Amino acid sequence: MRFGLTGSFGSARQMLDLAVEAEHAGWDGFFTWDGISEIEAFDPWSLLAAVAVSTSTIRLGATLLTLPLRRPWVVARQALTVDHLSEGRLVVQVGLGPFDDGGNSRVSGEISDPRRRVMELDDTLAILDLAWQGESFSYAGPEYQVHDLVLRPRPVQSPRIPIWLTASWPAPDSMGRAITWDGVLPSRLCDPIDPLAPAEIGELVAWVAERRPADAPTPFDVVVEGVLPDDPAAGCGHLRALADAGVTWWIESRWDVDRDTPDRLLELARRGPPSL
């Protein structure tokens, strides 16, 4: 299991410092986030570019990018740039995003129908995959049509930049979409806030193993985020159960604005990742 840390709060400079300290302390990944709300936030691509040139080993991403609010060819170019700046350390974490995001709920003209948002997500994923091949391509989908578009250079990573999708368990359509890519951030279908238990994660991993092609070009990550208990023994026990169930990434994601100040996040980063 690998361990990541989310930069939840702080100035742009503080989050950059947090990423640098996390790398020095041995964390495997640093993740910013994408959203428009009352919480102070910065553009994830700008932050990731700064982190990319200030670090050398840590994996980078944003938990998570709301693809239906972004033009796919723009995302393809932004991701390509960070992939090159980081020399191949970017992972693109994507999903439909929350419907109450200000970029959707408070802006007229954006797609609000859930079915159309799913179609837009599928179109965007297909366009990203084609765009990162570095050759001229065309695409015809329900939401986007592309004609003879070329984006170069190709990404550093091969066969492309990894993509992790959020998915609802045990929804077959949602999970089926995720397993065609490189990883899943699963949530409970009926209550996304309630985390899946290790036994449920084990069922999910078995479901993926039965359906994902054996000749898939990339390994498949199962990514869980949350907050570990303060008691190290309890935290270690929880992580061991998740690792035994098949989780490959734990991302410590703290969102309590009163407790998880930038200073406390920096202290957490400097302590290093959990130990199994």
C-alpha positions in Angstrom: 0.0 0.0 0.0 1.1 3.5 -0.8 0.2 6.7 1.1 -0.9 10.1 -0.1 -1.7 13.4 1.6 -4.3 15.9 0.4 -3.5 19.6 0.6 -6.8 20.7 2.1 -6.3 24.2 3.4 -3.8 27.0 3.2 -2.4 29.5 0.8 -0.9 28.5 -2.5 2.5 28.8 -1.0 1.6 26.8 2.1 0.3 24.0 -0.1 3.4 24.0 -2.2 5.5 23.8 1.0 3.3 21.0 2.2 4.0 19.0 -0.9 7.8 19.5 -0.6 7.8 18.5 3.1 5.6 15.4 2.3 8.1 14.2 -0.3 11.0 14.8 2.1 9.2 12.8 4.8 8.5 9.8 2.5 4.9 10.2 1.4 4.2 8.5 -1.9 1.6 11.1 -3.2 0.4 14.6 -2.8 -3.0 15.6 -4.0 -4.7 19.0 -4.3 -8.4 19.3 -5.1 -10.8 20.9 -7.6 -14.0 22.7 -6.6 -15.7 26.1 -6.2 -17.3 26.6 -2.8 -17.0 28.9 0.2 -13.7 27.2 1.1 -10.6 29.1 -0.2 -9.2 27.2 -3.1 -6.7 27.6 -6.0 -6.6 26.2 -9.5 -5.4 22.6 -9.2 -3.4 22.7 -12.5 -1.4 25.8 -11.4 -0.6 24.2 -8.1 0.3 20.9 -9.6 2.7 22.6 -12.0 4.4 24.3 -9.2 4.6 21.1 -7.2 6.0 19.2 -10.2 9.0 21.5 -10.6 9.6 21.7 -6.8 9.7 17.9 -6.2 11.2 14.9 -7.9 9.7 11.6 -6.7 6.2 12.1 -5.2 3.1 11.2 -7.2 0.8 14.2 -8.1 -2.9 14.5 -8.6 -6.1 16.4 -7.7 -8.9 14.7 -5.7 -10.8 15.0 -7.8 -11.2 16.8 -11.2 -14.8 17.5 -12.1 -14.6 16.6 -15.8 -18.1 17.7 -16.9 -17.1 21.3 -16.0 -14.0 21.2 -18.1 -13.4 21.0 -21.9 -11.6 17.7 -22.6 -9.0 19.1 -25.0 -8.1 21.8 -22.4 -7.7 19.1 -19.7 -5.6 17.0 -22.1 -3.2 19.9 -22.6 -3.1 20.8 -18.9 -2.4 17.2 -17.9 0.2 16.8 -20.6 2.1 19.8 -19.4 2.1 18.7 -15.7 3.1 15.2 -16.9 6.2 16.6 -18.6 7.1 19.0 -15.8 6.9 16.2 -13.3 8.7 13.7 -15.7 5.8 11.3 -15.5 4.5 11.5 -12.0 0.9 12.7 -12.7 -2.3 10.7 -12.1 -5.6 12.2 -13.2 -8.4 11.5 -10.7 -11.8 12.3 -12.2 -15.5 12.0 -11.6 -18.8 13.7 -12.1 -18.2 15.9 -9.1 -20.7 17.2 -6.6 -23.8 18.7 -8.1 -23.7 21.6 -5.5 -20.3 22.7 -6.8 -20.5 26.4 -7.5 -19.3 26.0 -11.0 -22.4 24.0 -11.7 -25.1 25.0 -9.3 -24.6 28.7 -9.5 -23.8 29.1 -13.2 -26.5 29.0 -15.9 -25.9 27.0 -19.0 -24.0 24.1 -17.4 -25.4 20.6 -17.8 -27.3 19.6 -14.7 -29.1 16.5 -16.0 -27.3 13.5 -14.5 -27.6 11.4 -17.6 -26.1 14.0 -19.8 -23.3 14.6 -17.3 -22.4 10.9 -17.5 -22.4 11.1 -21.3 -20.1 14.1 -21.1 -17.8 12.3 -18.7 -17.6 9.3 -21.1 -16.9 11.6 -24.1 -14.2 13.4 -22.2 -12.4 10.2 -21.1 -12.5 8.9 -24.7 -11.1 12.2 -26.0 -8.3 12.3 -23.4 -7.2 8.8 -24.4 -7.1 9.7 -28.1 -5.5 13.1 -27.6 -2.6 11.6 -25.6 -1.6 9.3 -28.5 -0.1 12.3 -30.2 -1.7 11.6 -33.6 -4.5 13.2 -35.5 -7.9 11.9 -34.4 -11.6 12.4 -34.8 -14.4 11.6 -32.4 -18.2 11.6 -32.5 -20.1 11.3 -29.2 -23.4 12.5 -27.8 -21.8 15.6 -26.3 -18.6 16.3 -28.2 -17.6 16.0 -31.9 -13.9 16.4 -32.7 -12.4 16.6 -36.2 -8.7 16.0 -37.1 -7.3 17.3 -33.8 -3.7 16.8 -32.9 -2.1 17.4 -29.4 1.7 17.0 -29.2 4.0 16.0 -27.7 2.9 12.7 -26.2 2.9 12.2 -22.4 6.0 11.0 -20.7 4.0 8.1 -19.3 3.1 5.1 -21.4 0.6 4.0 -22.7 -0.8 7.3 -21.3 -1.3 9.3 -18.1 -3.1 7.0 -15.5 -6.7 7.8 -14.9 -8.5 7.0 -11.6 -12.3 7.2 -11.6 -14.7 7.7 -8.7 -17.4 4.9 -8.8 -20.4 3.8 -6.7 -20.3 0.3 -5.3 -22.0 -2.0 -6.2 -23.5 -0.1 -9.2 -22.4 -2.1 -12.2 -22.5 0.7 -14.8 -20.4 3.0 -12.6 -17.9 0.3 -11.7 -17.8 -1.0 -15.2 -16.7 2.4 -16.4 -13.9 2.5 -13.8 -12.4 -0.8 -14.6 -11.7 0.2 -18.2 -9.2 2.7 -16.9 -6.4 2.5 -14.2 -8.0 2.8 -10.8 -11.1 3.5 -8.7 -12.0 5.7 -5.8 -15.1 3.7 -4.6 -17.9 5.1 -2.5 -21.1 3.5 -1.2 -24.0 3.7 -3.7 -26.7 4.7 -1.2 -24.6 6.9 1.1 -21.3 8.2 -0.4 -20.3 9.8 2.9 -20.3 6.4 4.7 -17.0 4.7 3.9 -16.9 1.1 2.7 -15.8 -1.5 5.2 -12.7 -3.6 4.4 -15.0 -6.6 3.8 -16.9 -4.6 1.2 -13.6 -3.5 -0.4 -12.7 -7.1 -0.7 -15.9 -7.9 -2.5 -15.2 -5.0 -4.9 -11.6 -6.1 -5.5 -12.9 -9.6 -6.4 -15.5 -8.1 -8.7 -12.8 -6.1 -10.5 -10.6 -9.2 -10.8 -13.4 -11.2 -12.5 -14.2 -8.5 -15.0 -11.0 -6.5 -15.8 -9.2 -8.0 -18.8 -6.2 -10.0 -17.9 -4.1 -8.3 -20.6 -4.9 -4.8 -19.5 -1.9 -2.6 -20.2 -1.7 -1.1 -16.7 -2.1 -2.3 -13.2 -5.3 -1.3 -11.4 -5.3 0.8 -8.2 -8.0 0.8 -5.5 -7.8 4.1 -3.8 -9.4 4.9 -0.4 -9.3 8.3 1.3 -10.2 9.3 4.8 -8.9 10.3 8.2 -7.0 7.7 10.3 -7.7 7.5 14.0 -5.3 9.5 16.3 -4.3 6.2 18.0 -1.5 4.8 15.9 -2.4 1.2 16.8 -6.0 1.7 15.7 -4.8 3.4 12.5 -2.4 0.6 11.7 -5.1 -2.0 12.2 -7.5 -0.2 9.9 -4.8 0.1 7.2 -3.8 -3.5 7.5 -7.4 -4.6 7.0 -7.7 -2.4 3.9 -4.4 -3.6 2.5 -5.5 -7.2 3.1 -8.7 -6.4 1.2 -6.7 -5.1 -1.8 -6.5 -1.4 -1.3 -3.3 -0.1 -3.0 -3.5 3.6 -2.0 -4.6 5.3 1.2 -5.0 9.1 0.9 -5.2 11.0 4.2 -7.8 13.7 3.4 -8.6 16.1 6.2 -11.4 18.7 5.8 -12.2 19.9 9.3 -11.5 23.6 8.8 -11.4 24.3 12.6 -9.0 21.5 13.4 -6.9 20.8 10.2 -5.1 24.2 9.9 -2.2 24.6 7.5 0.2 24.3 10.4 -1.3 21.0 11.6 -1.3 19.6 8.0 2.4 20.6 7.8 3.1 18.8 11.1 1.2 15.7 9.8 3.3 15.8 6.6 6.6 16.0 8.5 5.7 13.0 10.6 5.8 10.9 7.5 3.3 8.3 6.2 1.7 5.7 8.3 3.6 2.5 8.9 2.3 -1.0 8.5 
